[in-house]
Amino acid sequence: MIKHHFRQTALPVLIAILLAFQTQGALGETGIVRYRTVQEIAWPLAYSDSFFSGSGEIYRHELARSSLGMALSAFRKLEVGLPEKGDNIQAYLTELGYSHILLEQYDVTPAIDTIATAIAMKQTPINGEDYTLLAVAISGGAYLDEWESNFLVGTGIHHEGFLSAATQVYQRIEAYLSLHHIEGKTKIWITGYSRAAATANMAAAMILDSKLAAARDLYAYTFATPNVTRDPRAADYPAIFNIVGAFDPVPSIPFEAWGFGHFGETYYLPAIETNSDYAQRAAPVKEAYRQITGSEYWANPSDNLLLQKLFSLLAVMITDVEDYAAHFQPLLIQAWKDKQSAVRMLVGFGTAIIRDARLRGELEGELDDLWAVFSNMGQEVMEQSSQRGAGYWNTQASLLENVTHEHYPKGYLAWLSAYSSLDAMATRNLDYRRISLPQNAGFQVFDAAGQLLMNHNMADEALQATGANAVFPLELSGDEVILTLPADREYRMAIYPRGTDIHSFIIREGVIGKTKMREYSAPAAATATQAVYSCLFPSGFGGEGAAYRLVSEPGSIPLPFAQASTPMDPLEVGSGAKNAFRWRAVSYLLVISLVLMQLAWLMVALIISLRRRRHPAKRKGSPLEGNTAPLPHQSGRKIYAAMKAAAALLAVNSLWIMIGWGAAGLAMLPINRRQWSAVEWFVLFSQFPLLLSMIITSAHSFLSAFHLMASSKEDARRLKTARLFLVAALPGAAVLLALTLDFRVAAQAMLLAGAWGLSSLYLFKSRKQRAPQQTSITGKM
């Protein structure tokens, strides 16, 4: 509450201070970018018509910043009615002095073929000549079912879904020019974010192709831009500038391996994986991020590795765009249509897999690797949550935000706000290396001058230096660790195998924006020693024919390029984490199946119980089948008393379990599921089936105890009903006893077994005693 109150009161003051410090007369208007994703953002950005005084073919950072403001303001406004969805972009354009604002499709429910736009104009002198400035903002946020078109790749040279949206935007620009009779000198400014960035990117190319505007009069800036085309000339288009996060997952789709890319020039933001000076580069960004959001800036290289592994596997599984369009595109589009019903979605997946043999074969071929990726990720998250890892996962953020953190617009806004030029902001280096080693191996990293930069697993080595800091991403992936080193500087590693297989030392070369990596590993014939190895990583990549070497005193081992390589290593695919998660998943599927059977049996038992209650009372003393004969002797009374005592203890125990574990279940449910952290999701995965089974089994136990306590010596109907609930509770208790060491569960299992045994003994003796009584009555008749 305090933090929220501070942001409510401090943000307007901060904006006023920033506005007051704008240079008088030079910057012209200031627009307030307003949008909301996980939080409400309001941030001032300077604007001036002079930004358009130069040719559109030349990048201008201040215009890129204003373009990002327009792109984010174009997001549909949340939690308002359809007529107000475009209020933010209307306010932004008005603040910049634009008029005749035309909003289209903001007031309709988003569908696969809709695209919301805002187009406005202003007359202004530029370089002594009168120009019409045309601003085109495309909505890239809160677009709901418009997202479905992202899956619609098609088999043509351009992404089919983006092409459809871009065509609509181009036609609206033409119609707007015609409507307002704009025929003189005109400059077109167009921008978008994410899906809207892809649309703006392609629409800008259409403008150039049709000569609706010359390159010098087109100013196209896009952000977090997905790949849109397989045109080999796309990168040569002028006046189109794309700014992309280095490991933002959205711009990687459709895959570069399928031939896709962007129109125009693409610039990448720095990342800890690619820039040795990342800490210095990120320092002003952290301050800007803190001012914009009120929270600390963070990066998540663990998630970047996860998504890269996942995308690499998908690129191997789906060989080309034709394969995708034929087998995966219909499946994903239908899944999106069924997203409100998990049952329909699962049925759709199952039906498609059964019908499509090729799809089934591709999924079966990569299923083991995909399972390894997710189980190893779970292991990494658990490690970090227990403070043994680097702590890249943000426990204050939801799982979705952790996984897609690089795509969130507040990061882009912080980077562009922190820097005043492209050269200072964007990274020139796109290359990085991922080095895989067995988990128990040790290593040290040195720079070109021999200074120790990083230690790992070196506590038992004489060379261990306590002053070295972990400045490079290091992730646990199965039974190996993966170190990522930027390829912008020279580094050297000292490796201590400690008896591990040298063939498990694998080097991969990666490039931002590409899913596939070049792998280097020791040939099968190479023999390992117990020596300390040294490996040199030069600045940049060696290209075709290059090889690395593990050098030691006895000799060296070459690590040549591996022609046949896979995204996953043996220590990842066969990891203990994967096997543990698999066992846990199988056991919990069995638990869920048992719970469903218990629920079904509960309904049967309740129906039988109600029918027995409504059974009309028969004449007292008649030999009814449902009755028992009282046991007058001492042993019978003891059995009856022990059964009642066991029932009372069982009732107390069952209530204790239901209350205790029910409270634990409620503690796992925060107010807003969207804010669940990654750790909470994994806790849910590992505990929910157990929790559910615990409560259902305890409910059966309590109902059996209730009917046992309510039964009388003369009437066995309640006793037999109690045994129906015992039938359902006993298997559940046995399973829970195998899965947990909770003493309450052990007590419950013993009480259930005792209640079953005592009730069985009581019924056996009562039937035995009733037999001669029935014979005697028959004889008298």
C-alpha positions in Angstrom: 0.0 0.0 0.0 2.8 2.4 0.9 4.6 1.7 -2.4 1.3 2.1 -4.4 0.5 5.4 -2.6 4.0 6.7 -3.3 3.6 6.0 -7.0 0.2 7.7 -7.1 1.5 10.8 -5.4 5.1 10.9 -6.7 4.5 10.2 -10.4 2.7 13.5 -11.2 5.3 15.4 -9.4 8.1 13.6 -11.3 6.4 14.3 -14.6 6.0 17.9 -13.8 9.7 18.2 -12.9 10.8 16.5 -16.1 8.6 18.8 -18.1 10.0 21.8 -16.4 13.5 20.8 -17.4 12.7 20.5 -21.1 14.8 23.0 -23.1 12.7 26.0 -23.9 11.5 26.3 -27.5 13.8 23.6 -28.9 11.9 20.4 -28.1 8.4 21.7 -28.9 5.6 19.6 -27.5 5.9 16.8 -25.0 3.7 13.8 -25.1 2.8 11.6 -22.1 3.0 7.9 -23.1 0.2 6.1 -21.2 -0.4 2.4 -21.3 -0.9 -0.6 -19.0 0.4 -4.2 -19.1 1.2 -5.4 -15.6 1.1 -1.9 -14.2 -0.1 1.6 -15.2 2.7 3.6 -16.9 2.7 7.4 -17.6 6.0 8.9 -18.8 6.8 12.1 -20.7 8.7 12.0 -24.0 9.9 15.1 -25.8 8.7 15.7 -29.4 9.4 18.3 -32.1 8.5 18.7 -35.7 12.1 19.4 -36.3 12.7 15.6 -35.9 11.5 15.3 -39.5 13.9 18.0 -40.9 16.3 15.3 -42.1 15.9 12.4 -44.5 13.9 9.5 -43.3 16.7 7.3 -44.4 18.8 8.5 -41.5 18.1 7.1 -38.0 17.2 9.8 -35.4 17.2 8.6 -31.8 14.9 11.3 -30.5 12.3 10.4 -33.2 12.7 6.7 -32.3 11.9 7.6 -28.7 8.8 9.6 -29.7 7.8 6.7 -32.0 8.0 4.3 -29.1 5.8 6.6 -27.1 3.2 6.7 -29.9 3.4 2.9 -30.3 2.8 2.2 -26.6 0.0 4.9 -26.4 -1.7 3.1 -29.3 -2.3 0.0 -27.1 -6.0 -0.5 -26.5 -6.9 0.9 -23.1 -7.8 -1.7 -20.5 -10.9 -1.9 -18.3 -13.0 0.6 -20.3 -15.7 0.3 -22.8 -15.1 -0.1 -26.5 -15.7 3.6 -27.2 -12.9 4.6 -24.9 -10.3 2.0 -26.0 -8.4 4.6 -28.1 -8.3 7.4 -25.5 -4.6 7.1 -24.8 -3.4 7.5 -28.4 -5.9 10.3 -29.0 -4.5 12.1 -26.0 -0.9 11.5 -27.1 -1.4 12.8 -30.7 -3.3 15.8 -29.4 -0.4 16.7 -27.0 1.9 16.5 -30.0 -0.3 19.0 -31.9 -1.9 16.6 -34.4 -5.5 17.0 -35.4 -8.2 15.2 -37.5 -7.5 12.1 -35.5 -9.2 9.0 -37.1 -9.5 5.9 -34.9 -10.4 2.7 -36.7 -11.4 -0.6 -35.1 -10.7 0.5 -31.6 -14.5 0.3 -31.0 -14.8 -3.3 -32.2 -14.1 -6.6 -30.5 -10.7 -7.8 -31.7 -10.8 -10.8 -34.1 -8.2 -12.5 -36.3 -8.7 -10.1 -39.1 -8.9 -6.8 -37.2 -6.2 -4.2 -36.7 -6.8 -1.0 -34.7 -5.1 2.2 -36.0 -5.0 5.9 -35.3 -4.1 8.3 -38.1 -3.7 12.0 -37.6 -2.2 15.0 -39.4 -0.7 18.4 -38.9 0.5 21.2 -41.2 4.0 22.5 -40.3 6.9 24.3 -42.0 10.1 22.1 -42.3 13.3 23.5 -43.7 11.3 26.6 -44.9 8.7 24.5 -46.8 5.1 23.6 -45.9 4.6 19.9 -45.2 1.8 17.7 -44.0 2.9 15.3 -41.3 0.9 12.1 -41.3 1.2 10.1 -38.1 0.1 6.4 -38.2 -0.1 4.5 -35.0 -1.0 0.8 -34.9 -2.3 -0.9 -31.8 0.1 -3.6 -30.5 -1.4 -4.3 -27.0 -4.6 -5.8 -25.6 -5.5 -7.1 -29.0 -7.0 -10.4 -27.8 -8.1 -12.6 -30.7 -6.0 -10.5 -33.2 -3.1 -12.6 -31.7 -4.5 -15.6 -33.6 -3.2 -14.1 -36.9 0.3 -14.5 -35.5 0.0 -18.3 -36.1 -1.2 -17.7 -39.7 2.2 -17.8 -41.4 1.2 -19.4 -44.7 3.5 -20.6 -47.4 4.0 -17.4 -49.3 7.0 -15.1 -49.3 5.4 -12.9 -46.6 3.8 -13.8 -43.3 0.1 -14.2 -44.2 -1.4 -12.8 -41.0 0.9 -9.8 -40.9 0.4 -9.2 -44.7 -3.4 -9.1 -44.2 -3.1 -6.5 -41.4 -0.5 -4.4 -43.2 -2.8 -4.3 -46.3 -5.6 -2.9 -44.2 -3.3 -0.2 -42.7 -2.0 0.8 -46.2 -5.5 1.1 -47.5 -6.5 3.3 -44.6 -3.5 5.6 -45.2 -4.6 6.0 -48.8 -8.2 6.6 -47.8 -7.1 9.2 -45.2 -5.0 11.1 -47.8 -7.9 11.1 -50.2 -10.4 12.1 -47.5 -8.4 15.1 -46.5 -7.3 16.0 -50.0 -3.6 15.8 -49.0 -1.7 16.2 -52.3 1.3 18.5 -51.5 4.6 17.6 -49.7 3.9 14.9 -47.2 5.9 13.0 -44.7 4.6 9.7 -43.2 5.5 8.7 -39.7 4.4 5.1 -38.8 5.2 2.9 -35.8 4.0 -0.1 -33.9 5.0 -2.6 -31.1 5.1 -6.4 -31.3 2.3 -7.6 -33.7 1.7 -3.9 -34.6 5.5 -3.6 -35.3 5.3 -6.4 -37.8 2.3 -4.7 -39.4 4.1 -1.3 -39.5 7.2 -2.9 -40.9 5.3 -4.5 -43.8 3.1 -1.5 -44.4 6.2 0.8 -44.6 7.6 -1.6 -47.3 4.3 -1.3 -49.2 4.5 2.5 -49.0 8.0 2.4 -50.5 7.0 -0.2 -53.2 4.0 1.8 -54.3 5.9 5.1 -54.1 3.2 6.5 -51.9 6.1 8.3 -50.2 9.8 8.5 -51.0 12.3 7.0 -48.6 13.4 10.5 -47.6 9.8 11.3 -46.5 9.1 8.0 -44.7 9.9 7.6 -41.0 9.2 4.0 -39.9 10.2 2.9 -36.4 9.2 -0.5 -35.1 9.8 -2.2 -31.7 10.0 -5.8 -30.6 9.3 -6.7 -34.3 8.5 -10.3 -35.3 9.9 -11.6 -38.5 7.7 -10.8 -41.4 9.1 -11.9 -44.8 11.4 -14.3 -46.7 12.2 -11.6 -49.3 16.0 -11.8 -49.7 16.1 -8.0 -50.4 14.1 -7.1 -47.3 17.1 -5.8 -45.3 17.9 -3.3 -48.1 14.7 -1.3 -47.7 15.6 2.2 -46.5 13.8 4.4 -43.9 12.6 1.4 -41.8 14.3 0.9 -38.5 13.5 -2.0 -36.1 14.7 -2.0 -32.5 14.6 -5.4 -30.9 15.6 -6.9 -27.5 18.5 -9.3 -28.0 16.6 -12.2 -26.4 13.1 -11.0 -26.9 11.3 -14.3 -27.9 8.6 -12.6 -30.1 11.0 -11.2 -32.8 12.5 -14.7 -33.3 9.2 -16.0 -34.7 8.8 -17.1 -37.5 12.2 -18.6 -37.3 15.2 -17.2 -39.1 16.0 -20.8 -40.0 12.9 -20.8 -42.2 14.3 -17.8 -44.1 12.3 -15.1 -42.3 13.6 -11.6 -41.4 12.6 -7.9 -41.3 12.3 -5.1 -43.8 14.9 -2.4 -43.2 17.7 -2.2 -40.6 17.4 -4.0 -37.3 19.2 -2.9 -34.2 19.5 -4.9 -31.0 19.6 -3.9 -27.4 22.5 -5.0 -25.2 22.3 -8.2 -23.2 24.4 -9.8 -20.5 25.0 -12.7 -22.9 26.5 -10.6 -25.6 28.2 -7.6 -24.0 31.1 -7.8 -21.6 30.4 -4.2 -20.5 26.7 -4.9 -19.8 26.9 -3.8 -16.2 28.1 -0.3 -17.3 25.6 -0.2 -20.2 22.7 -1.2 -17.9 23.5 1.3 -15.1 21.6 4.3 -16.7 18.8 1.9 -17.8 18.3 0.8 -14.2 17.8 4.3 -13.1 15.4 5.1 -15.9 13.5 1.9 -15.2 13.2 2.8 -11.5 11.8 6.2 -12.4 9.3 4.8 -15.0 8.1 1.8 -13.0 9.0 2.4 -9.4 10.7 -1.0 -9.3 14.2 -2.5 -10.0 15.3 -3.4 -13.4 16.2 -7.1 -13.9 17.3 -9.5 -16.6 16.6 -13.2 -16.8 19.3 -15.1 -18.8 17.9 -18.4 -17.3 14.7 -17.8 -19.2 16.6 -16.7 -22.3 18.4 -20.1 -22.3 15.1 -21.9 -21.8 13.4 -20.2 -24.7 16.5 -20.6 -27.0 16.5 -24.4 -26.2 12.8 -24.6 -26.8 12.9 -22.6 -30.1 15.9 -24.7 -31.3 14.0 -27.9 -30.7 11.0 -26.5 -32.5 13.2 -25.4 -35.5 14.6 -29.0 -35.7 11.1 -30.6 -35.3 9.4 -28.2 -37.8 11.8 -28.2 -40.8 10.4 -25.4 -42.9 7.4 -23.1 -43.4 5.7 -25.7 -45.6 5.9 -28.3 -42.8 4.5 -25.7 -40.3 1.6 -24.6 -42.5 0.6 -28.2 -43.3 0.8 -29.8 -39.8 1.1 -27.2 -37.1 -0.7 -24.0 -38.2 -4.2 -25.5 -38.2 -3.6 -27.1 -34.9 -2.4 -23.8 -33.2 -5.2 -21.7 -34.7 -7.8 -24.1 -33.6 -6.2 -24.3 -30.1 -6.5 -20.5 -29.9 -10.2 -20.7 -30.8 -10.7 -23.3 -28.1 -8.6 -21.4 -25.5 -11.6 -20.9 -23.2 -12.2 -24.6 -22.9 -9.3 -26.8 -21.8 -11.3 -29.9 -22.6 -12.0 -28.8 -26.2 -8.4 -27.8 -26.6 -7.1 -31.2 -25.4 -9.7 -33.1 -27.6 -8.6 -31.0 -30.6 -4.9 -31.7 -29.9 -5.6 -35.4 -29.5 -7.7 -35.6 -32.7 -5.1 -33.8 -34.8 -2.3 -36.1 -33.5 -4.3 -39.2 -34.2 -5.3 -38.1 -37.7 -1.9 -36.6 -38.8 0.8 -39.3 -38.8 3.5 -36.8 -39.7 2.6 -34.5 -36.8 2.5 -37.5 -34.5 5.9 -38.7 -35.6 7.5 -35.2 -35.2 6.1 -34.8 -31.7 7.2 -38.3 -30.7 10.7 -37.6 -32.0 11.1 -34.5 -29.8 8.9 -35.3 -26.9 11.7 -36.6 -24.7 13.9 -33.5 -25.4 10.9 -31.1 -24.7 10.2 -32.9 -21.4 13.9 -32.5 -20.5 13.8 -28.7 -21.3 10.8 -28.1 -19.0 11.9 -30.4 -16.2 15.5 -28.9 -16.2 13.9 -25.5 -16.0 11.9 -26.6 -13.0 15.1 -27.8 -11.4 16.8 -24.4 -12.1 13.9 -22.4 -10.7 13.9 -24.5 -7.5 17.7 -24.1 -7.2 17.4 -20.3 -7.4 14.4 -20.2 -5.1 16.5 -21.9 -2.4 19.2 -19.3 -2.8 21.7 -21.7 -4.3 21.4 -20.2 -7.8 22.2 -16.8 -9.3 18.7 -15.6 -8.7 17.7 -14.4 -12.2 14.1 -15.5 -11.7 12.1 -12.6 -10.2 10.0 -14.1 -7.4 8.0 -10.8 -7.3 6.9 -11.3 -10.9 4.5 -13.8 -12.4 5.6 -16.9 -14.3 4.4 -15.3 -17.5 6.3 -12.1 -16.9 9.5 -14.1 -16.0 9.2 -16.1 -19.2 8.4 -13.2 -21.5 10.2 -10.5 -19.6 12.4 -9.4 -22.5 9.2 -8.6 -24.5 7.7 -6.3 -21.9 7.6 -2.7 -23.3 8.8 -1.1 -20.0 12.3 -2.5 -20.7 12.3 -0.9 -24.2 11.1 2.4 -22.8 13.9 2.4 -20.2 16.6 1.7 -22.8 15.5 4.4 -25.2 14.9 6.9 -22.4 18.4 6.2 -20.8 20.4 6.9 -24.0 20.6 9.9 -26.3 22.0 8.1 -29.3 21.8 4.8 -31.2 25.6 4.3 -31.1 25.6 4.5 -27.3 22.5 2.3 -26.8 22.6 -0.5 -29.4 25.0 -3.4 -29.3 27.4 -3.9 -32.2 28.2 -7.5 -31.1 25.6 -10.2 -31.8 27.8 -13.2 -31.0 28.0 -15.3 -27.8 29.1 -18.7 -26.7 27.4 -21.2 -24.5 29.9 -23.6 -22.8 28.4 -26.8 -21.3 30.3 -28.7 -18.6 29.4 -31.6 -16.2 27.8 -30.2 -13.0 30.6 -31.4 -10.7 33.5 -30.0 -12.9 35.2 -26.8 -11.8 36.4 -23.9 -13.9 37.8 -20.4 -13.8 37.5 -17.6 -16.3 40.3 -15.1 -17.1 40.4 -12.1 -19.3 43.1 -11.4 -22.0 45.3 -9.9 -19.3 45.1 -13.0 -17.2 42.9 -11.4 -14.5 40.6 -13.9 -12.8 37.0 -13.0 -13.4 34.9 -15.9 -12.3 35.1 -19.1 -10.2 32.8 -22.1 -10.2 33.0 -25.2 -8.0 36.5 -24.3 -6.9 36.3 -24.6 -3.1 38.7 -27.5 -3.0 41.3 -26.0 -5.4 44.4 -24.2 -4.3 43.8 -21.7 -7.2 40.5 -20.6 -5.7 40.3 -16.9 -5.3 37.6 -15.3 -3.1 37.8 -12.0 -4.9 36.4 -13.2 -8.2 32.7 -12.3 -9.0 30.3 -14.2 -11.1 29.9 -11.7 -13.9 28.6 -14.1 -16.6 25.4 -16.1 -16.7 25.7 -19.6 -15.3 22.6 -21.9 -15.4 22.0 -25.4 -14.1 20.5 -27.5 -16.9 20.0 -31.1 -15.9 23.2 -32.7 -14.8 25.4 -30.0 -16.4 26.0 -26.3 -16.0 26.0 -23.8 -19.0 28.2 -20.8 -18.9 27.5 -18.0 -21.4 30.4 -15.8 -22.5 30.1 -12.7 -24.8 32.2 -13.1 -28.0 33.2 -9.4 -28.0 36.4 -10.0 -26.0 39.0 -12.7 -25.6 38.6 -15.0 -22.6 40.4 -18.1 -21.3 39.0 -20.9 -19.2 40.8 -23.2 -16.9 38.8 -26.5 -16.6 39.1 -29.1 -13.8 37.3 -32.2 -15.1 37.4 -34.1 -11.7 37.0 -37.4 -13.5 34.2 -36.4 -15.7 33.9 -37.4 -19.4 35.7 -34.8 -21.6 33.1 -35.5 -24.3 30.6 -33.7 -22.1 32.5 -30.4 -22.6 30.6 -28.8 -25.5 30.9 -25.3 -27.0 28.1 -23.7 -29.0 28.4 -20.4 -31.0 25.2 -18.4 -31.1 24.0 -15.2 -32.9 21.2 -13.0 -31.7 18.0 -13.6 -33.7 19.0 -17.1 -34.8 17.7 -20.3 -33.2 20.4 -22.7 -34.4 23.9 -22.7 -33.0 27.2 -24.1 -34.2 28.4 -26.9 -32.0 32.0 -27.9 -31.2 32.8 -31.1 -29.2 35.6 -33.7 -28.8 35.5 -36.5 -31.3 34.6 -40.0 -30.0 38.3 -41.2 -30.3 39.6 -38.4 -28.0 40.9 -39.7 -24.6 40.6 -37.7 -21.4 43.2 -37.2 -18.7 43.1 -35.9 -15.2 45.0 -32.8 -16.1 43.8 -29.3 -15.9 42.7 -28.0 -19.3 42.9 -24.6 -20.8 40.6 -23.3 -23.6 41.0 -20.0 -25.4 37.9 -18.1 -26.7 39.0 -15.4 -29.1 37.0 -12.3 -29.8 34.6 -13.1 -32.6 34.0 -16.5 -34.3 36.5 -18.3 -36.6 34.0 -19.2 -39.3 34.0 -22.4 -41.3 36.7 -24.9 -40.4 37.4 -23.3 -37.1 38.1 -25.5 -34.0 38.7 -25.0 -30.3 41.3 -26.9 -28.3 41.5 -28.2 -24.8 45.2 -27.7 -23.9 46.9 -29.5 -21.0 50.5 -30.6 -20.2 50.1 -34.1 -21.6 48.8 -32.8 -24.9 45.7 -31.2 -26.4 42.3 -32.3 -27.5 40.7 -30.7 -30.6 37.0 -29.7 -30.5 36.0 -29.5 -34.2 32.7 -28.4 -35.6 30.1 -31.1 -35.1 28.2 -31.7 -38.4 25.5 -33.7 -36.7 24.4 -31.8 -33.6 21.3 -31.4 -31.5 20.2 -28.5 -29.2 20.3 -30.8 -26.2 23.3 -32.5 -24.6 23.3 -36.1 -23.1 23.6 -34.7 -19.6 20.4 -32.7 -20.2 18.3 -35.3 -21.9 19.3 -38.0 -19.3 19.3 -35.7 -16.3 18.3 -36.8 -12.9 15.9 -33.8 -12.8 14.1 -35.0 -15.9 13.7 -38.5 -14.5 12.5 -37.1 -11.1 10.0 -34.9 -12.8 8.8 -37.7 -15.0 8.3 -40.0 -12.0 6.5 -37.2 -10.2 4.3 -36.5 -13.2 3.4 -40.2 -13.6 2.7 -40.6 -9.9 0.5 -37.5 -9.8 -1.4 -38.7 -12.9 -2.1 -41.8 -11.0 -3.1 -39.8 -7.9 -5.5 -37.7 -10.1 -6.9 -40.9 -11.5 -7.4 -42.2 -8.0 -9.1 -39.0 -6.9 -11.5 -39.2 -9.9 -12.4 -42.7 -8.9 -12.8 -41.7 -5.3 -15.2 -38.9 -6.4 -17.2 -41.3 -8.5 -17.3 -43.8 -5.7 -18.3 -41.0 -3.3 -21.4 -40.3 -5.5 -22.3 -44.0 -5.5 -21.9 -44.2 -1.7 -24.0 -41.1 -1.1 -26.8 -42.4 -3.4 -26.8 -45.8 -1.6 -26.7 -44.0 1.8 -29.7 -41.9 0.9 -31.7 -44.9 -0.4 -31.0 -46.8 2.8 -32.2 -43.8 4.9 -35.4 -43.7 3.0 -35.9 -47.5 3.4 -39.2 -47.9 5.3 -38.9 -49.4 8.8 -39.9 -53.0 9.0 -41.8 -54.7 11.8 -39.7 -54.8 14.9 -38.2 -58.2 15.6 -38.6 -59.6 12.0 -35.4 -61.2 10.6 -34.4 -58.4 8.2 -31.3 -59.0 6.1 -29.9 -55.5 7.0 -30.0 -56.0 10.7 -27.5 -57.5 13.0 -28.1 -59.3 16.2 -26.8 -57.7 19.3 -23.8 -59.5 20.7 -24.6 -60.0 24.4 -21.3 -61.6 25.4 -18.3 -59.6 26.6 -16.2 -60.0 23.4 -19.0 -58.5 21.3 -19.3 -55.5 23.5 -15.5 -54.9 23.4 -15.5 -55.1 19.6 -18.4 -52.6 19.4 -16.7 -50.2 21.8 -13.3 -50.4 20.0 -15.0 -49.7 16.7 -16.8 -46.6 18.1 -13.5 -45.4 19.6 -11.7 -45.9 16.3 -14.5 -44.0 14.5 -14.2 -41.1 16.9 -10.4 -40.9 16.5 -10.8 -41.2 12.7 -13.3 -38.3 12.6 -11.0 -36.1 14.6 -8.0 -37.1 12.5 -9.8 -36.5 9.2 -11.0 -33.0 10.3 -7.5 -32.2 11.4 -6.1 -33.1 8.0 -8.8 -31.3 6.0 -8.4 -28.1 8.0 -4.6 -28.2 8.0 -4.1 -29.1 4.3 -7.1 -27.0 3.3 -5.4 -23.9 4.9 -2.2 -24.8 3.1 -4.1 -25.0 -0.2 -5.6 -21.5 0.4 -2.2 -20.2 1.1 -1.2 -21.3 -2.4 -3.9 -19.2 -3.9 -2.9 -15.5 -4.1 -5.6 -13.0 -4.9 -4.6 -12.7 -8.6 -3.4 -15.8 -10.4 -1.8 -13.6 -13.0 0.7 -12.5 -10.4 1.7 -16.0 -9.4 5.5 -16.4 -9.3 7.4 -19.1 -11.1 8.1 -20.8 -7.7 4.4 -20.8 -6.8 3.5 -22.5 -10.1 6.1 -25.2 -9.5 4.9 -25.7 -6.0 1.4 -26.0 -7.3 2.5 -28.6 -9.8 4.2 -30.6 -7.2 1.7 -30.3 -4.3 -1.8 -29.8 -5.8 -2.5 -33.5 -6.7 -1.3 -34.5 -3.3 -3.3 -31.8 -1.6 -6.4 -32.8 -3.6 -6.0 -36.5 -2.8 -5.4 -35.7 0.9 -8.7 -33.7 1.2 -10.8 -36.2 -0.8 -9.4 -39.2 1.2 -10.0 -37.4 4.4 -13.6 -36.6 3.4 -14.2 -40.3 2.7 -12.6 -41.1 6.1 -14.8 -38.5 7.9 -18.0 -39.8 6.3 -17.1 -43.4 7.2 -16.3 -42.3 10.8 -19.6 -40.4 11.0 -21.7 -43.5 9.8 -19.7 -45.8 12.2 -20.5 -43.5 15.1 -24.1 -43.2 14.1 -24.7 -46.9 13.6 -26.5 -48.9 16.3 -26.2 -52.5 17.5 -29.5 -53.5 16.0 -29.2 -51.8 12.6 -26.3 -52.5 10.2 -27.4 -50.2 7.4 -25.2 -47.3 8.6 -22.4 -49.7 9.4 -22.5 -51.0 5.8 -22.7 -47.5 4.4 -19.6 -46.6 6.5 -17.8 -49.5 4.9 -18.6 -48.1 1.5 -16.7 -44.9 2.4 -13.9 -47.0 3.9 -13.5 -48.8 0.5 -12.8 -45.5 -1.1 -10.6 -44.1 1.7 -8.3 -47.1 2.1 -6.6 -47.0 -1.3 -6.2 -43.2 -1.1 -4.6 -43.5 2.4 -2.2 -46.2 1.1 -1.1 -44.0 -1.8 -0.7 -40.9 0.4 1.4 -43.0 2.8 3.7 -43.8 0.0 4.0 -40.2 -1.1 4.3 -38.3 2.1 5.8 -38.7 5.6 3.0 -36.7 7.3 2.3 -38.4 10.7 -1.4 -37.5 10.4 -1.6 -39.5 7.2 0.1 -42.5 8.9 -2.4 -42.2 11.8 -5.3 -42.0 9.3 -4.2 -45.1 7.5 -3.9 -47.1 10.7 -7.3 -45.9 11.9 -8.9 -46.8 8.6 -7.4 -50.2 8.7 -8.5 -50.6 12.3 -12.0 -49.5 11.5 -12.3 -51.8 8.6 -11.0 -54.8 10.6 -13.2 -54.1 13.6 -16.3 -53.6 11.5 -15.6 -56.8 9.5 -15.2 -58.7 12.8 -18.4 -57.2 14.2 -20.4 -58.1 11.1 -18.9 -61.6 11.0 -19.8 -62.4 14.6 -23.2 -60.9 14.3 -24.0 -62.9 11.3 -22.7 -66.1 13.0 -25.0 -65.4 16.0 -28.0 -64.5 13.8 -27.8 -67.9 11.9 -29.1 -70.1 14.8 -31.7 -67.5 15.7 -33.2 -67.6 12.2 -33.1 -71.5 12.3 -35.0 -71.4 15.6 -37.7 -69.1 14.2 -38.2 -71.3 11.1 -38.5 -74.4 13.3 -41.3 -72.8 15.4 -43.2 -71.9 12.3 
